[in-house]
Each structure stands twice: as structure tokens, then as C-alpha cells.
Amino acid sequence: MHESRLFKIVYYLLDKGQATAWELAEKFEVSVRTIYRDIDTLSQSGIPVWSKTGRNGGIYIMNDFVLDKVVLSDEEKQEILTSLQGISAIQSINNSDVLNKLSALFNINSEKWIEVDFSRWSGSQNDNEKFESLKSAVIHRKNVNITYAGSDETVSERVVEPLKLVYKSRAWYMQAYCTKKQDYRLFKLSRILDWEVLDDDCIHKPMPIEKDPQPQNYNQITLRFPKEMAYRVYDEFDKTWVRQQENGDLIVSAQMPEDAWLIGFLLSFGTQVEVIGPIYLRDILAEQARLIYEKNKI
């Protein structure tokens, strides 16, 4: 803890330029005497930190000081290397030289622990190329012309100003300003059928911060699945919504919107799902299954 606090004091001084002993004591929840002992320790370790008394007094650090490994604990060194590995996993640039140098500097052998592949299980190289192109457009603030399959059953072409790539609910999205809708939108990457990074620079500001959405009141849906479907059930539902019966069946109770998406979602389980309630949902599901049968029977 002592070593960690020393690092945080140096970082704070590098960020602020100077601080009073009282300020540091309050921030790190220690006594002023402890702060002065920490300053003495840092100074003896070769960190150019000094204190100045008087009206404009305080604790200072040399302006051109560069943070050295001396104030990092072994745990913090490992965290830095681990974070860099996570970043390099989603960047096309090669960070191996940086990682190797830091590993040598910290005297830590850090194993590669993460690999990110943006392609689907079918192995589409197109997915990786799309991600890299859109990532480049975000970084360099370039407009993108996309062909997008919307949830309103239309496929349209539009120019967007990409702001950020977002990973949410097991899928990648792009936050962007849509020049066609004159508003900010969230585009699912898998629905971007074609794209072209343009030479035009983005001109809009970052996406406005949204207020926390009001919780929706949906009806309680209760479903039964055989134990063989556990792999899929825990993929789709939070484990707190699931309880297991003595025979192994899985009962799922969750609040969900009763719309076309829900019916399609339930149909994706085929004969491996039973609607326990509400009862009228069974009729809707059965009717949709009948229509599928009529459309595809020979």
C-alpha cells in the first residue's frame, strides 16, 4: 500500500504541478506527517520532489521529470503490461516492441493472455477488414458512406460521421452522426453491408451524453427448456433468471417486450422451448409456427 501511494503521489504532482501537504493528506487519507515521510522517501529514491514553505509554498516535482519504474510495485507493473496486451489485441499496429521493452524494464515475463478475432465463426475476413476500416475512420475523423440494413426492414445508403466503436451485448456497434437522419445513431457492424471511408473530415461534436433511460415495465415471461439447452439458455439469459428443476429442466422468468423480436427469438429455439406464461403467448407462437409450416411444406 505504501509503495502504491508513492506512485499515486508522483502521478498527482505530475498532473497538478504542485500540491500542499494538507491537500495530499486529505486525498490519500493519511496524516500530514505521513505525507512528509513519503516525500522524504521519494527524494531519497531519486525522484526530484521538494517542499517549499511560505505563502506560495507546497510540494513540487521537477517539470521535466519522466516517471520511472522505481515507484511501481510488481502488481502495478503487471497491470500495465496486461492493459497493453488488451489494447494491442484490438489494434492493427504492432505493440510487441513496446511490450518487450517494458517487460525487460520491469523484469517481468508477461504472457500473452488475450486474442480478439472480429470475424464470425464462419471465418469471414470481411468482418476484420470492416472493423479495421471503421476504426481508422474513427481515429482519423473521416466520414464513411455505408449501406445499412435497418431494423425497419429497409436497406439504405447514407453518409455517417463515426464517433466511436462500442461493444455491447455480444455485438459491435458504431456510434455516428447520420447525415441522412440529421441525428446521432447506433449502427450494428454486422448490418453494415458495404462501406467506403471518404476523404471528408467529420465536423460534428461527440455524441451527447444520454440520461439514464427510465426502466420499462414489461410483462413477466416464463419459459421452460430441457437441460440439453443449458448452453443456449445461459448464453441468452442472466443466470439469476434461471432456476433448475429436479428433472434438470430450466425455468426462465424474465420481463421482456412482447413484440415481433420476442416471437422470432422464441422460434429460434424450435421445439426446445415451452411457454409457461402468459398463456396467450403460446397461441401467438403456435400460429407463427403454423404459418412457417404452411409456407415451407412440400
C-alpha positions as CSV (number, residue, x, y, z in Angstrom):
1,M,0.0,0.0,0.0
2,H,2.9,2.4,0.9
3,E,4.6,1.8,-2.5
4,S,1.3,2.3,-4.3
5,R,0.7,5.6,-2.5
6,L,4.2,6.8,-3.5
7,F,3.3,6.2,-7.2
8,K,0.0,7.9,-6.8
9,I,1.7,11.0,-5.2
10,V,4.1,11.3,-8.1
11,Y,1.4,10.9,-10.6
12,Y,-0.7,13.5,-8.9
13,L,2.2,16.0,-8.8
14,L,3.0,15.4,-12.4
15,D,-0.6,16.1,-13.3
16,K,-1.1,19.1,-11.0
17,G,2.4,20.6,-10.9
18,Q,2.3,21.2,-7.1
19,A,0.1,20.5,-4.1
20,T,0.1,21.3,-0.4
21,A,0.8,18.6,2.2
22,W,-2.7,19.1,3.6
23,E,-4.2,18.5,0.1
24,L,-2.2,15.3,-0.4
25,A,-3.0,14.1,3.1
26,E,-6.8,14.6,2.5
27,K,-6.6,12.9,-0.9
28,F,-4.8,9.8,0.2
29,E,-6.4,9.7,3.7
30,V,-3.2,9.8,5.7
31,S,-1.7,12.3,8.1
32,V,0.4,15.3,7.0
33,R,3.3,13.8,8.9
34,T,3.0,10.6,6.7
35,I,2.9,12.7,3.5
36,Y,6.2,14.4,4.6
37,R,7.7,11.0,5.2
38,D,6.6,9.9,1.8
39,I,8.2,13.0,0.2
40,D,11.5,12.2,2.0
41,T,11.3,8.6,0.7
42,L,10.7,9.8,-2.9
43,S,13.5,12.2,-2.7
44,Q,15.9,9.6,-1.3
45,S,14.9,7.3,-4.2
46,G,16.0,9.9,-6.7
47,I,12.6,11.4,-7.5
48,P,13.1,15.3,-7.8
49,V,10.4,16.2,-5.3
50,W,10.9,19.0,-2.8
51,S,8.8,21.2,-0.5
52,K,8.7,24.9,-0.2
53,T,7.5,26.9,2.8
54,G,5.8,30.3,2.8
55,R,2.8,31.9,1.2
56,N,3.2,30.2,-2.1
57,G,4.6,27.1,-0.6
58,G,3.8,23.5,-1.3
59,I,5.2,20.2,-2.6
60,Y,6.7,20.3,-6.1
61,I,8.2,18.0,-8.7
62,M,10.6,18.9,-11.4
63,N,8.8,19.9,-14.6
64,D,10.9,17.7,-17.0
65,F,10.8,14.7,-14.8
66,V,9.8,11.4,-16.6
67,L,8.1,8.7,-14.5
68,D,10.5,5.8,-13.9
69,K,9.9,2.2,-12.8
70,V,11.2,2.9,-9.3
71,V,7.8,3.9,-7.9
72,L,5.9,1.0,-9.5
73,S,5.0,-2.1,-7.5
74,D,5.3,-5.6,-9.1
75,E,1.5,-5.7,-9.3
76,E,1.3,-2.3,-11.0
77,K,3.9,-3.3,-13.5
78,Q,2.0,-6.4,-14.4
79,E,-1.2,-4.4,-14.7
80,I,0.4,-2.0,-17.2
81,L,1.7,-4.9,-19.3
82,T,-1.7,-6.7,-19.1
83,S,-3.5,-3.5,-20.2
84,L,-1.2,-3.0,-23.1
85,Q,-1.8,-6.6,-24.2
86,G,-5.6,-5.9,-24.1
87,I,-5.1,-2.8,-26.2
88,S,-2.8,-4.5,-28.7
89,A,-5.4,-7.3,-29.2
90,I,-7.8,-4.8,-30.8
91,Q,-5.3,-2.7,-32.7
92,S,-3.7,-3.4,-36.1
93,I,-0.5,-1.7,-35.0
94,N,2.2,-4.0,-33.6
95,N,2.8,-3.3,-29.9
96,S,5.2,-6.2,-29.5
97,D,8.3,-3.9,-29.3
98,V,6.7,-1.8,-26.6
99,L,5.6,-4.8,-24.6
100,N,9.1,-6.4,-25.0
101,K,10.8,-3.2,-23.8
102,L,8.5,-2.8,-20.8
103,S,8.8,-6.4,-19.9
104,A,12.6,-6.0,-19.9
105,L,12.4,-2.8,-18.0
106,F,10.1,-4.2,-15.3
107,N,12.0,-7.6,-15.4
108,I,8.7,-9.4,-15.8
109,N,7.9,-12.2,-18.3
110,S,4.3,-11.3,-19.3
111,E,2.5,-14.0,-21.2
112,K,0.0,-13.0,-24.0
113,W,-3.4,-13.6,-22.4
114,I,-5.9,-12.3,-24.9
115,E,-6.7,-12.6,-28.6
116,V,-9.5,-10.8,-30.4
117,D,-10.9,-12.0,-33.7
118,F,-13.7,-9.9,-35.2
119,S,-14.7,-12.4,-37.8
120,R,-17.7,-14.7,-37.3
121,W,-17.3,-18.4,-36.6
122,S,-17.7,-18.9,-40.4
123,G,-14.4,-17.1,-40.7
124,S,-15.3,-14.1,-42.8
125,Q,-12.2,-12.0,-43.4
126,N,-14.6,-9.2,-44.5
127,D,-15.6,-8.7,-40.8
128,N,-12.0,-7.9,-39.8
129,E,-11.5,-5.6,-42.7
130,K,-14.7,-3.8,-41.9
131,F,-13.7,-3.3,-38.3
132,E,-10.2,-2.0,-39.2
133,S,-11.6,0.4,-41.8
134,L,-14.2,1.8,-39.4
135,K,-11.7,2.0,-36.6
136,S,-9.4,4.0,-38.9
137,A,-12.3,6.3,-39.8
138,V,-13.0,7.0,-36.1
139,I,-9.3,7.7,-35.3
140,H,-8.7,9.9,-38.3
141,R,-12.2,11.5,-38.1
142,K,-13.2,10.7,-41.6
143,N,-16.8,10.3,-43.0
144,V,-18.0,6.9,-44.1
145,N,-20.5,6.0,-46.8
146,I,-22.3,2.9,-45.7
147,T,-25.1,0.6,-46.9
148,Y,-27.1,-0.4,-43.9
149,A,-29.8,-3.0,-43.3
150,G,-32.1,-1.3,-40.8
151,S,-34.5,-2.9,-38.3
152,D,-37.3,-1.3,-40.2
153,E,-36.7,-3.9,-43.0
154,T,-35.1,-1.3,-45.4
155,V,-31.6,-1.3,-46.9
156,S,-30.4,2.2,-47.4
157,E,-27.2,4.1,-48.3
158,R,-26.1,7.0,-46.1
159,V,-23.1,9.1,-45.1
160,V,-22.2,9.0,-41.4
161,E,-19.6,10.7,-39.2
162,P,-18.2,7.9,-37.0
163,L,-17.6,8.8,-33.4
164,K,-16.8,5.6,-31.5
165,L,-16.9,1.8,-31.8
166,V,-18.8,0.2,-29.0
167,Y,-19.0,-3.4,-27.8
168,K,-22.3,-4.2,-26.1
169,S,-24.4,-7.3,-25.6
170,R,-22.1,-9.6,-27.5
171,A,-22.0,-7.3,-30.6
172,W,-20.0,-4.4,-32.1
173,Y,-21.7,-1.1,-32.9
174,M,-20.6,2.2,-34.3
175,Q,-21.8,5.5,-32.8
176,A,-22.1,8.0,-35.6
177,Y,-23.9,11.1,-36.7
178,C,-26.2,10.2,-39.6
179,T,-26.3,13.0,-42.2
180,K,-29.5,11.4,-43.7
181,K,-31.4,11.4,-40.4
182,Q,-29.7,14.6,-39.1
183,D,-29.2,12.8,-35.8
184,Y,-27.0,10.5,-33.8
185,R,-27.4,6.8,-34.4
186,L,-26.0,3.5,-33.3
187,F,-25.2,1.1,-36.2
188,K,-24.7,-2.6,-35.7
189,L,-21.5,-3.6,-37.5
190,S,-22.9,-6.8,-38.8
191,R,-25.7,-4.9,-40.6
192,I,-23.3,-2.6,-42.4
193,L,-23.3,-4.4,-45.8
194,D,-20.8,-2.2,-47.6
195,W,-18.7,0.8,-46.6
196,E,-16.3,3.4,-48.0
197,V,-14.1,5.7,-46.0
198,L,-14.3,9.2,-47.6
199,D,-11.8,12.0,-47.6
200,D,-14.2,14.4,-45.9
201,D,-13.4,15.3,-42.3
202,C,-16.0,14.9,-39.6
203,I,-17.4,18.2,-38.3
204,H,-19.8,17.2,-35.5
205,K,-19.0,17.1,-31.8
206,P,-19.0,13.8,-29.8
207,M,-22.3,12.1,-29.1
208,P,-24.3,13.9,-26.4
209,I,-24.4,12.1,-23.0
210,E,-27.7,10.4,-22.7
211,K,-29.6,10.4,-19.5
212,D,-30.2,7.1,-17.8
213,P,-33.3,5.6,-19.5
214,Q,-36.4,5.1,-17.5
215,P,-37.0,1.4,-16.6
216,Q,-39.6,-0.2,-18.9
217,N,-42.5,-2.2,-17.4
218,Y,-42.7,-5.4,-19.4
219,N,-44.8,-8.4,-18.7
220,Q,-43.2,-11.4,-17.0
221,I,-42.5,-14.2,-19.5
222,T,-41.9,-17.7,-18.1
223,L,-40.3,-20.4,-20.3
224,R,-39.3,-24.0,-19.9
225,F,-36.2,-25.5,-21.5
226,P,-34.8,-29.1,-21.4
227,K,-31.4,-29.5,-19.6
228,E,-29.8,-30.1,-23.0
229,M,-30.4,-26.5,-23.9
230,A,-28.4,-25.2,-20.9
231,Y,-25.6,-23.9,-23.1
232,R,-28.0,-21.7,-25.1
233,V,-30.1,-20.7,-22.0
234,Y,-27.0,-19.3,-20.2
235,D,-25.9,-17.6,-23.4
236,E,-29.2,-15.7,-23.7
237,F,-30.4,-15.2,-20.1
238,D,-28.8,-13.9,-16.9
239,K,-28.3,-16.9,-14.5
240,T,-30.3,-15.1,-11.8
241,W,-33.4,-15.5,-14.1
242,V,-32.9,-19.3,-14.3
243,R,-33.8,-22.0,-11.8
244,Q,-33.3,-25.7,-12.4
245,Q,-36.0,-28.3,-11.7
246,E,-35.3,-31.7,-10.1
247,N,-35.5,-33.4,-13.6
248,G,-33.0,-30.9,-15.0
249,D,-35.4,-28.7,-16.8
250,L,-34.5,-25.0,-16.8
251,I,-37.3,-22.5,-15.9
252,V,-36.6,-18.9,-17.1
253,S,-38.6,-16.0,-15.7
254,A,-37.8,-12.5,-17.1
255,Q,-39.5,-9.3,-18.1
256,M,-39.4,-9.0,-21.9
257,P,-41.2,-6.8,-24.5
258,E,-43.9,-8.7,-26.3
259,D,-43.1,-7.8,-29.9
260,A,-42.1,-9.4,-33.2
261,W,-38.5,-9.7,-31.9
262,L,-39.6,-11.9,-29.0
263,I,-41.6,-14.2,-31.2
264,G,-38.7,-14.7,-33.6
265,F,-36.4,-15.2,-30.7
266,L,-38.6,-17.9,-29.2
267,L,-39.0,-19.6,-32.6
268,S,-35.2,-19.8,-32.8
269,F,-35.3,-22.4,-30.1
270,G,-37.5,-24.7,-32.2
271,T,-39.2,-27.4,-30.3
272,Q,-36.8,-26.9,-27.3
273,V,-38.9,-24.1,-25.7
274,E,-42.3,-24.2,-23.9
275,V,-44.1,-21.1,-23.0
276,I,-45.5,-21.4,-19.4
277,G,-46.9,-17.9,-19.3
278,P,-48.7,-15.8,-20.3
279,I,-50.9,-18.4,-21.9
280,Y,-51.9,-16.1,-24.8
281,L,-48.3,-16.0,-25.9
282,R,-48.5,-19.8,-26.6
283,D,-51.2,-19.1,-29.1
284,I,-49.2,-16.4,-30.9
285,L,-46.2,-18.6,-31.1
286,A,-48.2,-21.6,-32.3
287,E,-49.8,-19.5,-35.0
288,Q,-46.4,-18.2,-36.3
289,A,-45.1,-21.8,-36.3
290,R,-48.2,-22.9,-38.3
291,L,-47.5,-20.1,-40.9
292,I,-43.9,-21.2,-41.2
293,Y,-45.1,-24.8,-41.8
294,E,-47.6,-23.7,-44.4
295,K,-45.0,-21.6,-46.2
296,N,-42.4,-24.4,-46.3
297,K,-44.3,-27.6,-46.6
298,I,-43.9,-29.6,-49.8
